[in-house]
């Protein structure tokens, strides 16, 4: 799993990535700079619960990915078999490239 995170982290602008269980426990992470990853892991679960409600109420199928874009960074959360793949990037990172890479590696995480 660490190899997969390292692959994602090679994308320019990616600060790091982690795999989080459905209950917010960090399984593995790889960040280039110190981040409060335990705190982020717990918040990700809360965000995903709200996103799931929105998708459900909109009758839009199953939630696959959530992206939060802020003035100083981007957060990507992909639903995977083990829980969530979380990617943190700076504001200049190529969103499309990150999303393509997430789509390619997500099925490999088991």
C-alpha positions, 0 to 999 in steps of 0.5 A: 500500500505504501508503494501506491501512496508513493506513486500518487505523491510523485505528482507535482503539488501533492503533499501526501496521501493516506488510506483511512478506515471507514471509522476514521482510523489511519491505516497507512500514510505518506506525507512530505510535510508534517500534517495532523493526519489523525485529525484529518482522518477523523474529519474525512469520515464526517465529510463523507457522511454528509456527502453520502446524505447529499448523494442519497437525497439527490438519488445520484447513486453511490458516492465515489469521490469527494473533492474539497478545494480551498484557497491554499489546497485541495483534498481528494477522498476516494471511496475504496474497498478498505475505506478511503484513499485521501490525497492532499495537494497544494492549490496549484496541483493539476486536479485532472491528473490527480483524479486520473491517478486516483482512479488508476490506483484505487482498485489496487488497494486491498 
